[in-house]
Amino acid sequence: MKIIVTVLIACLLFPISGLTETKYMNNFDGNDWREWNPTSRSMFITGFLAGTGYASKKSEFISYTINNFDFQKAADLYWSLVDTLLEEKGKVSKKYYSEAEVKQIMEFESKRNKVEIDNYAISNIKVGQIKDGLNLIYADFKNRKILLVDLIYVVRKQINGSSPEEIEAILQWLRSPDKDSKKLPEFIEKDGKKKTVTFP
């Protein structure tokens, strides 16, 4: 009964369905954020955090957990298969893999997926912290076209101690309409060392 009441209250306070009629969640930006009331903002972040946690938890069941898993061997097999497929331009590889090798490849892929999914999980950060960070960054008009789902991870990096130099490099990259999503920008740290941004 408590769950039903909570869901009803949430629907009344934050009518997600009305918002999604005009825009998908992944397309919300700073202009949308500034139009929402404080409760709507908190509920959006709460749902976002719950989603990342749920995805991370569910990904634990992706692994096949085979016996005698050899990470390096599996990695070599995996990348050799990828190279072969690329060479064959998507055709079926002429190389044959044993059942044991296939299991190694599948386990390696599942572990890669798990790491990727976990990278998007957000834990040990309060909703209020993220909300304050978003309010602060979106207060700058230059940042208002940055997608909300991206900026949440910028705030996470700030909370986790990323340098101001890296944060500014990320914001500049996210503001760019023609950014290359496969090529993260570089930045210069205070000590003069050049580094590549990590994101998310």
C-alpha positions as CSV (number, residue, x, y, z in Angstrom):
1,M,0.0,0.0,0.0
2,K,2.9,2.4,0.9
3,I,4.4,1.8,-2.6
4,I,1.1,2.6,-4.3
5,V,0.7,5.8,-2.3
6,T,4.4,6.8,-3.1
7,V,3.9,6.2,-6.8
8,L,0.7,8.3,-6.8
9,I,2.4,11.2,-5.0
10,A,5.3,11.0,-7.4
11,C,3.0,11.2,-10.4
12,L,1.2,14.2,-9.0
13,L,4.4,16.1,-8.0
14,F,6.4,15.3,-11.2
15,P,4.2,14.4,-14.2
16,I,7.0,12.7,-16.2
17,S,4.5,11.6,-18.9
18,G,3.6,15.2,-19.7
19,L,7.3,16.1,-20.1
20,T,8.1,13.1,-22.3
21,E,5.3,14.0,-24.7
22,T,7.4,16.9,-26.0
23,K,11.0,15.7,-25.2
24,Y,12.7,12.5,-24.4
25,M,14.5,12.3,-21.1
26,N,17.9,12.1,-22.7
27,N,17.3,15.5,-24.4
28,F,16.6,17.6,-21.3
29,D,19.1,20.4,-20.9
30,G,19.7,23.4,-18.7
31,N,16.7,25.3,-20.1
32,D,14.4,22.5,-19.0
33,W,16.1,22.3,-15.7
34,R,15.6,25.9,-14.9
35,E,11.9,25.6,-15.6
36,W,11.3,22.8,-13.1
37,N,10.4,23.4,-9.5
38,P,12.8,22.1,-6.7
39,T,10.7,19.0,-6.1
40,S,10.7,18.1,-9.8
41,R,14.5,18.5,-9.9
42,S,15.0,16.3,-6.9
43,M,12.7,13.6,-8.2
44,F,14.4,13.6,-11.6
45,I,17.8,13.1,-9.9
46,T,16.4,10.4,-7.6
47,G,15.0,8.5,-10.5
48,F,18.3,8.9,-12.4
49,L,20.4,7.6,-9.5
50,A,18.0,4.7,-9.0
51,G,18.3,3.8,-12.6
52,T,22.1,3.7,-12.7
53,G,22.1,1.6,-9.5
54,Y,19.6,-0.8,-10.9
55,A,21.5,-1.2,-14.1
56,S,24.7,-1.9,-12.3
57,K,23.1,-4.4,-10.0
58,K,21.5,-6.3,-12.8
59,S,24.7,-6.4,-14.8
60,E,26.1,-8.7,-12.1
61,F,24.0,-11.5,-13.6
62,I,25.5,-11.0,-17.1
63,S,28.7,-12.9,-16.3
64,Y,28.9,-16.6,-17.2
65,T,31.4,-17.3,-14.4
66,I,33.2,-20.1,-16.2
67,N,35.9,-22.3,-14.6
68,N,39.5,-21.6,-15.5
69,F,38.8,-18.1,-16.8
70,D,42.1,-16.5,-18.0
71,F,41.6,-12.8,-18.5
72,Q,44.7,-12.3,-20.7
73,K,44.0,-15.3,-22.8
74,A,40.3,-14.3,-23.2
75,A,41.3,-10.7,-24.1
76,D,43.7,-12.0,-26.8
77,L,41.0,-14.3,-28.2
78,Y,38.4,-11.5,-28.1
79,W,40.5,-9.0,-29.9
80,S,41.7,-11.5,-32.5
81,L,38.1,-12.3,-33.3
82,V,37.3,-8.5,-33.6
83,D,40.3,-8.0,-35.9
84,T,39.3,-11.0,-38.0
85,L,35.7,-9.7,-38.4
86,L,37.0,-6.3,-39.3
87,E,39.3,-7.8,-41.9
88,E,36.4,-9.9,-43.3
89,K,34.2,-6.8,-43.3
90,G,31.5,-8.4,-41.2
91,K,31.7,-11.8,-42.9
92,V,31.9,-14.9,-40.8
93,S,35.4,-15.6,-39.7
94,K,37.2,-18.4,-41.4
95,K,39.0,-19.2,-38.1
96,Y,37.3,-21.7,-35.9
97,Y,37.2,-21.4,-32.1
98,S,36.8,-24.3,-29.7
99,E,33.9,-24.4,-27.3
100,A,36.3,-23.5,-24.5
101,E,37.6,-20.5,-26.4
102,V,34.1,-19.3,-27.2
103,K,33.3,-19.4,-23.5
104,Q,36.4,-17.4,-22.7
105,I,35.4,-14.8,-25.3
106,M,31.9,-14.6,-24.0
107,E,33.0,-14.2,-20.4
108,F,35.5,-11.5,-21.4
109,E,32.8,-9.6,-23.2
110,S,30.4,-9.9,-20.2
111,K,33.1,-8.5,-17.9
112,R,33.8,-5.6,-20.3
113,N,30.1,-4.8,-20.3
114,K,30.0,-5.0,-16.5
115,V,32.9,-2.5,-16.2
116,E,31.2,-0.2,-18.8
117,I,27.9,-0.2,-16.9
118,D,29.5,0.2,-13.5
119,N,31.3,3.3,-14.9
120,Y,27.8,5.0,-15.2
121,A,26.6,4.0,-11.7
122,I,26.5,6.8,-9.2
123,S,26.7,5.9,-5.5
124,N,27.5,7.6,-2.2
125,I,26.4,11.0,-3.5
126,K,23.3,12.7,-2.2
127,V,20.6,14.1,-4.4
128,G,21.0,17.5,-2.8
129,Q,24.7,17.6,-3.8
130,I,24.0,16.9,-7.4
131,K,21.1,19.4,-7.5
132,D,23.3,22.1,-6.0
133,G,26.0,21.3,-8.6
134,L,23.6,21.4,-11.5
135,N,22.1,24.7,-10.3
136,L,25.5,26.2,-10.1
137,I,26.7,25.1,-13.5
138,Y,23.4,25.9,-15.3
139,A,23.5,29.4,-13.8
140,D,26.1,30.2,-16.4
141,F,24.2,30.8,-19.6
142,K,26.9,29.2,-21.7
143,N,26.2,25.8,-20.2
144,R,22.4,25.7,-20.7
145,K,22.5,23.6,-23.9
146,I,24.5,20.9,-22.2
147,L,22.4,17.8,-21.7
148,L,21.2,17.1,-18.2
149,V,22.3,13.4,-18.3
150,D,25.9,14.6,-19.2
151,L,26.1,17.3,-16.7
152,I,25.1,15.0,-13.8
153,Y,28.4,13.1,-14.5
154,V,30.3,16.4,-14.6
155,V,29.0,17.1,-11.1
156,R,30.0,13.6,-10.0
157,K,33.5,14.3,-11.2
158,Q,33.6,17.6,-9.3
159,I,32.4,15.8,-6.1
160,N,35.0,13.1,-6.6
161,G,37.8,15.6,-6.8
162,S,38.5,16.2,-10.5
163,S,40.6,19.3,-11.0
164,P,39.0,22.6,-12.2
165,E,41.2,22.3,-15.3
166,E,39.6,19.0,-16.3
167,I,36.1,20.1,-15.5
168,E,36.5,23.2,-17.7
169,A,37.9,21.1,-20.5
170,I,34.8,18.8,-20.2
171,L,32.4,21.7,-20.2
172,Q,34.0,23.2,-23.3
173,W,33.8,19.9,-25.0
174,L,30.1,19.4,-24.0
175,R,29.2,22.9,-25.2
176,S,30.6,22.2,-28.6
177,P,27.9,21.4,-31.2
178,D,30.3,19.4,-33.3
179,K,32.2,17.5,-30.6
180,D,33.6,14.2,-31.5
181,S,32.1,11.8,-29.0
182,K,34.8,9.2,-29.7
183,K,37.7,11.6,-29.0
184,L,37.9,13.1,-25.5
185,P,39.7,16.5,-25.1
186,E,43.1,17.1,-23.5
187,F,43.8,19.6,-20.8
188,I,46.8,21.0,-19.0
189,E,47.0,20.5,-15.2
190,K,48.4,23.0,-12.9
191,D,51.7,21.2,-12.8
192,G,52.0,21.6,-16.6
193,K,51.3,18.0,-17.5
194,K,49.0,17.3,-20.4
195,K,46.3,14.8,-19.7
196,T,43.2,13.4,-21.5
197,V,39.8,13.9,-20.0
198,T,38.0,10.9,-18.6
199,F,34.3,10.9,-19.0
200,P,31.9,10.0,-17.6
